[in-house]
Amino acid sequence: MSLGVKKKLSIVTCMDSRLMLSKMLGLDIGDAEVIRNAGGRVTPDVIRSLYVAQEVPELATREVVIIHHTDCGAQAAERHVDLLVARAQQLLGLLGPLLGLMQAAARTLVPEAVRRFALRTVARTFGDPVEAVRWDVAVLRAAPLMRRDIPIHGLLYDVKTGQLFHVLTSPPNTDPLRPWQHK
């Protein structure tokens, strides 16, 4: 098989094993570039990867689909803030006294509500997956490296029903190729 993407499509989605893109979208090997991470979130690395996919002639992405889903494990991170912070502190324990000073300063200077908000912002998790889709489409659309003529579609997959819902397309006046309808 030669290098190339048949449908000129890039998909950003969650690493959750329940998301079988071939079944959801009717894709074959070589149809689309697929970028997976925890939560299917648009991160600097996702933007870098999409930049490569849109600029390399053999890849030539001309449409992006962001797919989030219900019952996402990444949302559980928000419920386990204390556990995640404790584990991060354990892993960073090599910094010793410096870490202790930083922790003390954070507890003294930054109220608990602000720390939780900061972690939520860093993790960019949302209780509402539709809002998360809207956020990620907006983040990707605002990225300076993304071409303005490439439509970005935000979709939500319901893991219980197997249905895929269109949330929005940016720019909104774009006539989408609707790859999610290729079942």
C-alpha positions in Angstrom: 0.0 0.0 0.0 1.4 3.4 -0.9 1.5 6.5 1.3 -1.6 8.6 1.0 -5.0 9.2 2.3 -7.9 8.2 0.0 -10.5 10.5 1.5 -8.3 13.5 2.3 -9.7 13.2 5.8 -8.1 13.5 9.3 -10.0 12.3 12.4 -9.2 13.4 16.0 -10.8 11.1 18.5 -10.4 9.4 21.9 -8.2 6.4 22.5 -11.2 4.5 24.0 -11.3 1.0 22.5 -15.1 1.2 22.1 -14.6 3.7 19.2 -14.3 1.5 16.2 -13.9 4.1 13.4 -14.1 1.5 10.6 -17.6 0.5 11.9 -18.7 4.0 12.8 -17.7 5.7 9.6 -17.4 2.8 7.1 -13.6 3.5 6.7 -11.1 1.2 5.1 -7.3 1.1 5.6 -5.8 4.2 4.0 -9.1 6.2 4.0 -8.2 8.7 6.8 -5.4 9.9 9.1 -6.4 9.0 12.7 -5.1 10.9 15.7 -6.0 9.4 19.1 -5.4 10.6 22.6 -7.1 10.6 26.0 -10.4 12.3 25.5 -9.8 13.0 21.8 -8.8 16.5 22.7 -7.2 19.1 20.5 -3.7 19.6 21.9 -0.5 21.3 20.5 0.6 17.9 19.3 -2.7 17.3 17.5 -2.4 20.7 15.9 1.2 19.8 14.8 0.1 16.5 13.4 -2.8 18.1 11.5 -0.5 20.7 10.1 1.7 18.0 8.7 -1.4 16.1 7.3 -2.7 19.2 5.5 0.7 20.3 4.1 2.3 17.1 3.0 1.1 16.5 -0.6 0.7 12.7 -0.1 -1.6 13.3 2.8 -3.4 16.5 1.8 -6.0 16.6 4.5 -8.9 18.7 3.2 -11.4 17.9 6.0 -11.1 17.3 9.8 -13.5 15.4 12.0 -13.3 15.7 15.8 -15.2 12.9 17.5 -15.9 12.8 21.2 -18.1 10.3 22.9 -20.4 9.7 25.9 -19.2 7.9 29.0 -15.6 9.0 28.4 -13.0 7.8 30.9 -11.1 11.2 30.5 -14.1 12.8 32.2 -13.3 10.6 35.2 -10.1 12.6 35.7 -12.1 15.5 37.0 -13.7 13.3 39.6 -10.3 12.0 40.7 -8.4 15.3 41.0 -6.9 14.5 44.4 -5.7 11.0 43.3 -4.1 12.5 40.1 -2.4 15.3 42.1 -1.1 12.8 44.7 0.3 10.5 42.0 1.9 13.4 40.1 3.5 14.5 43.4 4.8 11.0 44.0 6.3 10.9 40.5 7.9 14.3 40.9 9.3 13.3 44.3 12.8 13.4 42.8 12.6 17.2 43.1 12.5 16.8 46.8 12.6 20.0 48.8 11.9 22.2 45.9 8.6 20.3 45.3 7.7 20.7 48.9 8.2 24.5 48.7 6.1 24.6 45.5 3.3 22.6 47.1 3.3 24.8 50.3 3.2 27.9 48.2 0.4 26.6 46.0 -1.7 25.7 49.1 -1.0 29.1 50.7 -1.4 31.3 47.6 -4.0 29.4 45.5 -7.4 28.5 47.0 -8.6 24.9 46.5 -11.4 26.0 44.1 -8.9 27.8 41.9 -6.5 24.8 41.9 -9.4 22.5 40.8 -10.4 25.0 38.1 -6.8 25.1 36.9 -6.5 21.3 36.7 -9.8 21.1 34.9 -8.6 23.8 32.4 -5.3 21.9 31.9 -7.1 18.6 31.4 -9.8 20.4 29.4 -12.5 18.0 30.6 -16.1 19.0 30.6 -19.1 17.4 32.2 -20.9 18.0 29.0 -19.4 16.2 26.0 -21.2 18.4 23.5 -19.5 21.5 25.1 -16.2 19.7 24.8 -16.7 19.1 21.1 -17.6 22.8 20.6 -14.5 23.9 22.6 -12.1 21.6 20.5 -13.6 22.8 17.2 -13.1 26.4 18.3 -9.5 25.7 19.5 -8.6 24.0 16.2 -10.2 26.7 14.1 -8.2 29.4 16.0 -4.9 27.6 15.5 -2.7 29.7 13.3 -1.3 26.6 11.5 -4.7 25.4 10.3 -5.8 26.4 6.9 -9.0 28.4 6.9 -10.5 26.6 3.9 -10.5 23.2 5.6 -13.9 22.4 7.3 -13.8 21.1 10.8 -16.7 18.9 11.9 -17.5 18.2 15.5 -19.3 14.9 16.2 -20.5 13.1 19.3 -20.7 9.3 19.5 -23.2 7.7 21.9 -21.5 4.5 23.1 -24.8 3.1 24.4 -26.9 3.5 21.2 -24.0 3.5 18.6 -25.4 6.7 17.1 -23.1 9.5 15.8 -24.5 13.0 16.1 -23.3 16.1 14.2 -22.7 19.0 16.7 -21.3 21.7 14.5 -19.2 22.5 11.4 -16.7 25.3 11.2 -17.0 27.4 9.1 -20.8 26.9 9.4 -21.5 27.7 5.8 -19.3 24.8 4.6 -21.0 22.0 2.6 -19.5 19.1 4.4 -18.5 15.8 2.7 -20.2 14.2 5.7 -17.8 11.2 6.1 -19.8 10.1 9.1 -22.7 9.3 6.7 -20.6 6.8 4.7 -21.9 3.7 6.6 
